[in-house]
Amino acid sequence: MKRQQTLVVGIDCSTTATKATVWDRSGTLHAESRSPIKLYTPAPFQFEHDARQWWQSCREALAEIAAEVDTGRIAGLSITHQRESFVMLDANDEPLRPAILWLDERARKDVALLRDALGSDEIRRITGKDPDPTPALYALHWLRRHEPGIYARAARVVDVHGYLNRRLTGRHATSWASADPLGLLDMASRQWSQPLLDILDLSTNQLPELVAPGAPIGELGHAAATATGLPAGLPVIAGGGDGQYAGLGVNVLDRRRAYLSLGTGAVSGIMADDYTPSMAYRTMTAPVPDGYILETCLRTCGHLVNWLRDTIGVGDPAGCTAEALEKAAADTPIGADGLLLLPYWGGVMSPYWDESARGALVGLSGDHGHGQMYRALLEGLAMEQWVATGATLRASGRDIDEIAVLGGVASSDLLCRILADVMNKPVVRAATAEPPCLGAAIAAAVGCGWFDDFETAANTMTRDDERIEPNPGHAARYDELKPIYADLYPALSGITRRLAAFRRASRDAD
């Protein structure tokens, strides 16, 4: 008698590891495993992976969960992954060089070159994104200029999803929710952009076939089945990028809510039906076949939290534990005793798109210590989200009722309370610690026929945890501080641009 297939697998191949998770149709997690991926930094501001580790870590993580559950009960699997990262393959599907990752900044000059060649408005019209080093478009342009021999030998250029799909099923295919962040997709048609491919001297034959999220990619091949312990013939369903799928894992399909992923960076998004590119946000394809995500992104969130702890902890490590800093910041009044932090340690994307922007602590005095600096950091993150979300809602003509938070930094009770007060919206914590994996599992569940549509699947498989309401008195106090914060970037932008030019000239002189 055939066993009932009541489980699906959601895979998340991220910057640091691949996670494999097993879920049932109620959204309950049954098993999880993790296999690390080594990050390489061959030069300052350059970040790479050995793409073969994408498959190795995926295979290892799947083998671990295969040993924990009855694999005959698994109906299918789907993948979410780090976005914008890509690898160039030869004719045998072997990497020609290390993969270049989403946080790589080597192509800053190429951003300017393509901006001059095409214009920001045209790039935004095609890709939904203002010129910025994050999409693969600019790194590919850099490779064409700096490594022409390798570039000429590339039989294929693939994202993480496309690479893993090939290893799992033998098919060169990816979801347009995976291809979109590369910056090579015509967002209106959801096809590869021929004008951009012409500039890069690439053809569509060198890129994966595009399919809709939730569509079947293929079946698990015998070699992949042997390597993972999963049954051959298992359906592999198209997933998408981790930003969109984190949103799916907290049910961003509910138009009343925004999601806010507080990890290394801070990524937020809302659903939209129509394609309306704007400087106020990055337009991404939705984690479902129709619609778009209007996304804001701050490069530094958890990274900035760790940086501040390490920096101010010198000489007093006991006072700079997460617990000690949270308590000291909670005991500090709103406004951090007159201290403001601008969290642009890695420049700013939407809504200003200024690569030379840098962070600032404004108002420092001898009266300020750990508590004030840490509270200023948390308030800076919250007020920056207020700026970014406000610009998105004004540009799109939308409003929201609540914000679903996820990610490691969302474990800060104080930050969640500050967010609720600054945004003057309820903040809801996700019930699961792995929303991107759950998003992939939802795609697998839809693709396997468990649900008729993504909306039904997301309503069934996602759950909220704690709900934090704004404090009216605190919200009123933040309303007095917001105009001061809103003036910070305009007041400092000219100075940071001059500093960036001075730094470039100093490096050229050296």
C-alpha positions as CSV (number, residue, x, y, z in Angstrom):
1,M,0.0,0.0,0.0
2,K,1.4,3.4,-1.0
3,R,2.2,5.7,2.0
4,Q,0.3,9.0,2.2
5,Q,2.5,11.9,1.1
6,T,2.0,14.4,3.9
7,L,5.4,16.2,3.9
8,V,7.2,18.7,1.7
9,V,10.8,19.9,1.8
10,G,11.9,23.6,1.8
11,I,15.5,24.3,1.1
12,D,17.3,27.7,1.8
13,C,20.7,28.0,0.2
14,S,22.0,31.2,1.9
15,T,25.2,33.1,2.1
16,T,26.6,31.0,5.0
17,A,24.8,27.7,4.8
18,T,22.2,25.5,3.2
19,K,19.2,24.6,5.4
20,A,16.9,21.8,4.6
21,T,13.5,21.6,6.4
22,V,10.5,19.3,6.4
23,W,6.9,20.6,6.9
24,D,3.4,19.2,6.9
25,R,0.3,20.9,5.4
26,S,-0.5,22.8,8.6
27,G,2.9,24.5,8.5
28,T,4.4,22.4,11.3
29,L,8.2,21.8,11.1
30,H,9.1,18.1,11.4
31,A,12.9,18.1,10.7
32,E,15.7,20.5,9.9
33,S,19.4,20.4,9.1
34,R,22.1,22.8,8.2
35,S,25.4,22.5,6.2
36,P,27.8,25.4,6.1
37,I,29.2,27.2,3.0
38,K,32.6,28.9,3.2
39,L,32.7,32.6,2.3
40,Y,35.8,33.8,0.5
41,T,37.0,37.5,0.4
42,P,39.8,37.6,-2.2
43,A,40.1,41.4,-1.9
44,P,38.5,44.2,0.0
45,F,34.7,44.5,-0.8
46,Q,34.9,41.2,-2.8
47,F,32.8,38.2,-1.7
48,E,32.8,34.8,-3.4
49,H,31.7,31.2,-3.0
50,D,33.0,28.0,-4.5
51,A,29.7,27.2,-6.3
52,R,30.3,23.5,-5.9
53,Q,29.7,24.0,-2.2
54,W,26.1,25.1,-3.0
55,W,25.5,21.5,-4.2
56,Q,27.7,19.9,-1.5
57,S,25.9,21.7,1.3
58,C,22.5,21.1,-0.2
59,R,23.3,17.4,-0.6
60,E,24.6,17.1,3.0
61,A,21.6,18.9,4.5
62,L,19.1,16.8,2.5
63,A,20.9,13.6,3.5
64,E,20.5,14.6,7.2
65,I,16.7,15.1,7.0
66,A,16.3,12.0,4.8
67,A,17.7,10.0,7.8
68,E,15.2,11.6,10.2
69,V,11.9,11.2,8.3
70,D,10.1,8.6,6.3
71,T,11.1,9.8,2.8
72,G,8.2,8.0,1.3
73,R,5.9,10.6,2.8
74,I,7.6,13.5,1.0
75,A,5.5,14.9,-1.8
76,G,8.0,17.3,-3.3
77,L,10.7,20.0,-2.6
78,S,11.4,23.6,-3.5
79,I,14.3,26.0,-3.1
80,T,14.8,29.5,-1.9
81,H,18.2,31.1,-1.9
82,Q,20.6,34.0,-1.6
83,R,19.7,36.5,-4.4
84,E,21.8,38.2,-7.0
85,S,24.6,35.7,-6.6
86,F,25.7,33.8,-9.8
87,V,28.3,31.6,-11.3
88,M,29.7,31.1,-14.8
89,L,29.8,27.5,-16.0
90,D,31.7,25.8,-18.9
91,A,30.1,23.4,-21.4
92,N,30.3,20.6,-18.8
93,D,28.4,22.7,-16.2
94,E,31.6,23.2,-14.1
95,P,32.4,26.6,-12.6
96,L,34.9,28.6,-14.6
97,R,35.7,30.8,-11.5
98,P,34.3,31.4,-8.1
99,A,30.7,32.6,-7.8
100,I,30.3,36.3,-7.1
101,L,27.8,37.1,-4.3
102,W,25.1,39.7,-3.7
103,L,27.2,41.6,-1.2
104,D,30.2,42.0,-3.5
105,E,31.0,45.7,-4.4
106,R,33.8,45.3,-7.0
107,A,31.5,46.6,-9.8
108,R,30.9,50.1,-8.4
109,K,32.6,51.6,-11.5
110,D,30.5,49.5,-13.7
111,V,27.4,50.9,-12.1
112,A,28.5,54.3,-13.3
113,L,29.4,53.0,-16.7
114,L,26.0,51.4,-17.3
115,R,24.2,54.3,-15.8
116,D,26.0,56.6,-18.3
117,A,25.4,54.2,-21.2
118,L,21.7,53.5,-20.6
119,G,20.5,56.1,-18.0
120,S,19.0,55.4,-14.6
121,D,15.5,55.8,-15.9
122,E,15.9,53.1,-18.5
123,I,17.6,50.7,-16.2
124,R,14.8,51.2,-13.7
125,R,12.1,50.8,-16.4
126,I,13.6,47.4,-17.5
127,T,14.7,45.9,-14.2
128,G,12.6,47.7,-11.6
129,K,15.8,48.7,-9.7
130,D,17.9,51.8,-9.7
131,P,21.6,51.3,-10.6
132,D,23.4,49.7,-7.6
133,P,26.2,47.2,-7.2
134,T,23.9,44.4,-5.8
135,P,22.4,42.9,-9.0
136,A,24.6,40.6,-11.1
137,L,24.2,42.9,-14.1
138,Y,27.1,45.0,-12.9
139,A,29.4,42.2,-11.8
140,L,28.9,40.6,-15.2
141,H,29.9,43.8,-16.8
142,W,33.0,43.9,-14.6
143,L,33.9,40.3,-15.6
144,R,33.6,41.1,-19.2
145,R,36.1,44.0,-18.7
146,H,38.5,42.3,-16.3
147,E,38.4,38.6,-17.1
148,P,37.6,38.5,-20.9
149,G,39.1,35.0,-21.4
150,I,36.9,33.4,-18.8
151,Y,33.9,35.4,-19.9
152,A,34.3,34.2,-23.5
153,R,34.4,30.6,-22.3
154,A,31.1,30.8,-20.3
155,A,28.5,28.4,-21.7
156,R,26.1,29.4,-19.0
157,V,25.4,32.0,-16.4
158,V,23.2,30.7,-13.6
159,D,21.8,31.9,-10.2
160,V,21.8,29.6,-7.2
161,H,18.4,28.2,-8.0
162,G,19.4,27.4,-11.5
163,Y,22.6,25.7,-10.4
164,L,20.8,23.5,-7.9
165,N,17.9,22.7,-10.2
166,R,20.5,21.4,-12.7
167,R,22.1,19.1,-10.1
168,L,18.7,17.9,-8.9
169,T,16.8,17.3,-12.1
170,G,19.3,17.8,-15.0
171,R,17.2,20.7,-16.3
172,H,18.7,24.2,-16.8
173,A,15.8,26.2,-15.4
174,T,15.1,28.8,-12.8
175,S,12.1,30.7,-11.5
176,W,11.6,34.3,-12.6
177,A,11.4,35.0,-8.8
178,S,15.1,33.9,-8.8
179,A,16.2,35.4,-12.1
180,D,14.7,38.8,-11.4
181,P,17.3,39.9,-8.7
182,L,20.1,39.3,-11.2
183,G,19.0,42.5,-12.9
184,L,18.8,40.9,-16.4
185,L,15.0,40.4,-16.5
186,D,12.5,42.6,-18.3
187,M,10.2,42.9,-15.4
188,A,7.1,43.7,-17.4
189,S,7.3,40.7,-19.6
190,R,9.2,38.4,-17.2
191,Q,11.6,37.5,-19.9
192,W,15.3,38.0,-20.3
193,S,16.0,41.6,-21.4
194,Q,17.6,41.5,-24.9
195,P,19.0,45.1,-24.6
196,L,20.8,44.2,-21.4
197,L,22.0,40.9,-22.8
198,D,23.4,42.8,-25.9
199,I,25.4,45.1,-23.7
200,L,26.8,42.1,-21.8
201,D,27.4,40.1,-25.1
202,L,25.3,37.2,-23.7
203,S,22.5,35.2,-25.4
204,T,19.4,33.7,-23.9
205,N,20.9,30.2,-24.6
206,Q,23.5,31.0,-21.9
207,L,20.8,31.6,-19.3
208,P,18.4,29.2,-17.6
209,E,14.9,28.6,-18.9
210,L,12.4,30.7,-17.0
211,V,9.3,29.2,-15.2
212,A,6.7,30.5,-12.8
213,P,7.1,30.1,-9.0
214,G,5.2,26.9,-8.0
215,A,5.6,25.3,-11.5
216,P,7.3,21.9,-11.8
217,I,11.0,22.0,-12.7
218,G,11.4,18.3,-13.1
219,E,12.0,15.2,-11.0
220,L,14.8,14.2,-8.8
221,G,17.3,12.2,-10.9
222,H,18.9,8.9,-9.8
223,A,22.3,10.4,-9.1
224,A,20.8,13.2,-7.0
225,A,18.6,10.7,-5.2
226,T,21.6,8.5,-4.3
227,A,23.5,11.6,-3.1
228,T,20.7,12.9,-0.9
229,G,18.8,9.9,0.3
230,L,15.5,11.2,-1.2
231,P,13.5,9.0,-3.6
232,A,14.2,9.3,-7.4
233,G,11.3,10.9,-9.2
234,L,10.5,13.3,-6.4
235,P,8.9,16.5,-7.9
236,V,11.1,19.6,-7.8
237,I,9.0,22.7,-7.7
238,A,10.2,26.2,-8.7
239,G,10.9,28.5,-5.8
240,G,12.5,31.9,-5.7
241,G,14.8,34.4,-3.9
242,D,15.0,34.4,-0.2
243,G,13.7,38.0,0.1
244,Q,10.4,37.3,-1.5
245,Y,10.1,33.9,0.1
246,A,10.7,35.2,3.5
247,G,7.7,37.4,2.8
248,L,5.7,34.4,1.7
249,G,6.7,32.6,4.9
250,V,4.9,35.3,6.9
251,N,2.0,35.7,4.4
252,V,2.8,38.9,2.7
253,L,0.0,37.9,0.3
254,D,-2.2,39.4,2.9
255,R,-2.3,43.0,1.4
256,R,-2.8,44.5,4.9
257,R,0.7,43.7,6.0
258,A,4.3,44.4,5.2
259,Y,7.1,42.1,6.1
260,L,10.4,43.2,7.6
261,S,13.3,40.8,7.6
262,L,15.9,41.9,10.2
263,G,19.0,39.9,9.4
264,T,22.4,41.0,8.1
265,G,20.5,43.8,6.4
266,A,16.9,44.9,6.7
267,V,14.6,43.9,3.8
268,S,11.0,45.0,3.8
269,G,8.3,44.5,1.2
270,I,4.6,44.7,0.3
271,M,2.6,43.0,-2.4
272,A,1.4,44.9,-5.5
273,D,-0.6,43.8,-8.5
274,D,0.9,46.0,-11.1
275,Y,4.4,46.8,-12.3
276,T,5.2,50.3,-11.2
277,P,8.9,51.0,-11.0
278,S,10.0,53.8,-8.7
279,M,13.1,55.2,-7.0
280,A,11.2,54.7,-3.7
281,Y,11.7,50.9,-3.8
282,R,13.1,48.0,-5.7
283,T,10.4,46.2,-7.7
284,M,10.8,42.4,-7.5
285,T,8.6,39.7,-9.0
286,A,6.3,38.2,-6.4
287,P,6.9,34.7,-4.8
288,V,3.7,33.6,-6.7
289,P,3.0,33.6,-10.4
290,D,1.3,37.0,-10.5
291,G,2.1,40.3,-8.9
292,Y,5.2,42.1,-7.6
293,I,6.9,42.9,-4.3
294,L,7.8,46.5,-3.6
295,E,10.9,46.1,-1.6
296,T,13.2,48.4,0.4
297,C,16.6,47.3,1.6
298,L,19.1,48.7,4.1
299,R,22.5,47.0,3.8
300,T,23.4,47.1,7.4
301,C,21.2,45.8,10.3
302,G,22.5,42.8,12.2
303,H,25.9,43.6,10.8
304,L,25.7,47.1,12.4
305,V,24.4,45.7,15.7
306,N,27.4,43.3,15.9
307,W,29.8,46.1,14.8
308,L,28.6,48.4,17.5
309,R,28.8,45.7,20.2
310,D,32.4,44.8,19.2
311,T,33.5,48.5,18.9
312,I,32.1,49.9,22.1
313,G,32.8,46.6,24.0
314,V,36.5,47.2,23.9
315,G,37.6,47.5,27.6
316,D,34.2,46.5,28.9
317,P,33.0,43.3,27.2
318,A,30.7,42.4,30.1
319,G,28.8,45.6,29.7
320,C,28.3,45.0,25.9
321,T,26.6,41.6,25.9
322,A,23.3,41.6,24.1
323,E,21.4,41.4,27.4
324,A,23.4,44.2,29.0
325,L,23.0,46.6,26.1
326,E,19.2,45.9,25.8
327,K,18.8,46.7,29.4
328,A,20.9,49.9,29.2
329,A,19.1,51.0,26.1
330,A,15.7,50.3,27.6
331,D,16.6,52.4,30.6
332,T,17.5,55.3,28.3
333,P,14.7,57.7,27.3
334,I,13.3,58.1,23.8
335,G,15.8,60.0,21.6
336,A,18.8,58.4,23.4
337,D,19.5,61.6,25.4
338,G,19.9,63.7,22.2
339,L,21.8,61.1,20.1
340,L,20.8,60.2,16.6
341,L,22.3,57.4,14.4
342,L,22.2,57.3,10.6
343,P,22.6,53.6,9.7
344,Y,24.3,54.0,6.3
345,W,27.4,52.0,7.1
346,G,27.2,50.4,3.6
347,G,25.7,53.3,1.7
348,V,21.9,53.7,1.1
349,M,19.7,52.1,-1.5
350,S,16.1,53.2,-1.6
351,P,14.9,55.9,-1.5
352,Y,18.2,57.9,-2.0
353,W,20.4,55.5,-4.0
354,D,23.6,57.0,-2.8
355,E,26.6,54.7,-2.8
356,S,28.8,57.3,-1.0
357,A,26.4,57.8,1.9
358,R,27.9,56.7,5.2
359,G,26.8,56.3,8.8
360,A,26.8,59.0,11.4
361,L,26.3,59.4,15.2
362,V,25.1,63.0,15.7
363,G,24.9,64.7,19.0
364,L,27.7,62.9,20.8
365,S,28.8,64.2,24.1
366,G,30.7,63.1,27.2
367,D,27.4,62.2,28.8
368,H,26.7,59.4,26.3
369,G,27.6,55.8,27.0
370,H,26.7,52.2,25.9
371,G,23.0,52.6,26.6
372,Q,22.5,55.8,24.6
373,M,24.6,54.6,21.7
374,Y,22.7,51.3,21.5
375,R,19.3,52.9,21.8
376,A,20.3,55.4,19.1
377,L,21.2,52.4,16.8
378,L,17.9,50.7,17.4
379,E,16.0,54.0,16.9
380,G,18.0,54.7,13.7
381,L,17.1,51.4,12.3
382,A,13.4,52.0,13.1
383,M,13.3,55.5,11.8
384,E,15.1,54.5,8.6
385,Q,12.4,51.9,8.1
386,W,9.8,54.7,8.6
387,V,11.5,56.7,5.9
388,A,11.7,53.8,3.4
389,T,8.3,52.3,4.1
390,G,6.7,55.8,4.0
391,A,8.3,56.6,0.6
392,T,7.1,53.2,-0.7
393,L,3.5,53.7,0.5
394,R,3.3,57.3,-0.9
395,A,4.7,56.2,-4.3
396,S,2.4,53.2,-4.6
397,G,-0.7,54.9,-3.1
398,R,-1.0,52.0,-0.6
399,D,-1.3,51.7,3.2
400,I,-0.7,48.8,5.6
401,D,-2.2,47.8,8.9
402,E,0.7,45.8,10.4
403,I,4.3,44.7,10.0
404,A,5.4,41.1,10.3
405,V,9.0,40.9,11.5
406,L,11.4,38.0,11.1
407,G,15.1,37.3,11.3
408,G,17.7,37.1,14.1
409,V,17.5,40.8,15.0
410,A,13.7,40.6,15.5
411,S,14.5,38.7,18.7
412,S,15.2,42.1,20.3
413,D,12.1,43.0,22.3
414,L,13.2,46.6,22.6
415,L,13.7,47.0,18.8
416,C,10.2,45.5,18.1
417,R,8.7,47.9,20.6
418,I,10.6,50.9,19.1
419,L,9.5,49.8,15.6
420,A,5.8,49.7,16.7
421,D,6.1,53.1,18.2
422,V,8.0,54.7,15.4
423,M,5.8,53.2,12.6
424,N,2.7,53.6,14.8
425,K,1.7,50.2,13.5
426,P,1.4,46.8,15.3
427,V,4.4,44.6,14.9
428,V,3.8,40.9,14.6
429,R,6.5,38.3,15.2
430,A,6.5,35.2,12.9
431,A,5.7,31.9,14.7
432,T,8.5,30.1,12.8
433,A,12.2,30.8,13.0
434,E,12.6,29.8,9.3
435,P,10.2,31.9,7.2
436,P,12.2,31.6,3.9
437,C,12.2,27.8,4.3
438,L,8.5,27.8,5.0
439,G,8.0,30.0,1.9
440,A,9.8,27.4,-0.2
441,A,7.7,24.7,1.5
442,I,4.5,26.6,0.5
443,A,5.7,26.7,-3.1
444,A,6.3,22.9,-2.9
445,A,2.8,22.4,-1.4
446,V,1.1,24.3,-4.2
447,G,3.2,22.7,-6.9
448,C,2.4,19.2,-5.6
449,G,-1.4,20.0,-5.7
450,W,-2.0,20.2,-1.9
451,F,-3.7,23.6,-2.4
452,D,-5.4,25.3,-5.3
453,D,-3.5,28.5,-5.0
454,F,-0.7,30.2,-3.0
455,E,-3.2,32.4,-1.0
456,T,-4.9,29.3,0.5
457,A,-1.6,27.6,1.1
458,A,-0.1,30.7,2.9
459,N,-3.3,31.2,5.0
460,T,-3.1,27.5,6.0
461,M,0.7,27.1,6.6
462,T,1.7,30.4,8.2
463,R,1.1,31.5,11.8
464,D,1.8,34.6,13.8
465,D,3.2,34.7,17.3
466,E,3.5,37.8,19.5
467,R,1.7,41.0,18.6
468,I,3.2,44.3,19.8
469,E,0.9,47.3,19.8
470,P,2.3,50.8,19.6
471,N,2.3,52.9,22.7
472,P,0.4,56.2,21.9
473,G,2.5,58.3,24.2
474,H,5.7,56.9,22.8
475,A,4.5,57.3,19.2
476,A,3.7,60.9,19.8
477,R,7.2,61.5,21.2
478,Y,8.7,59.8,18.1
479,D,6.6,62.1,15.9
480,E,8.6,65.0,17.3
481,L,11.9,63.2,16.6
482,K,11.1,62.0,13.0
483,P,11.5,65.4,11.3
484,I,14.9,65.8,12.8
485,Y,15.9,62.3,11.6
486,A,14.5,63.0,8.2
487,D,16.8,66.0,7.8
488,L,19.9,64.1,8.7
489,Y,20.7,62.6,5.3
490,P,20.0,65.8,3.3
491,A,22.2,67.7,5.7
492,L,25.1,65.2,5.5
493,S,25.0,63.9,1.9
494,G,27.2,66.6,0.4
495,I,29.8,66.1,3.1
496,T,29.8,62.3,2.6
497,R,30.2,62.7,-1.2
498,R,33.1,65.0,-0.7
499,L,34.7,62.5,1.8
500,A,34.2,59.7,-0.7
501,A,35.9,61.7,-3.4
502,F,38.8,62.5,-1.0
503,R,39.1,58.8,-0.2
504,R,39.2,57.8,-3.8
505,A,41.8,60.4,-4.6
506,S,43.9,59.2,-1.6
507,R,43.8,55.6,-2.9
508,D,44.7,56.7,-6.4
509,A,47.7,58.7,-5.0
510,D,48.9,55.6,-3.1
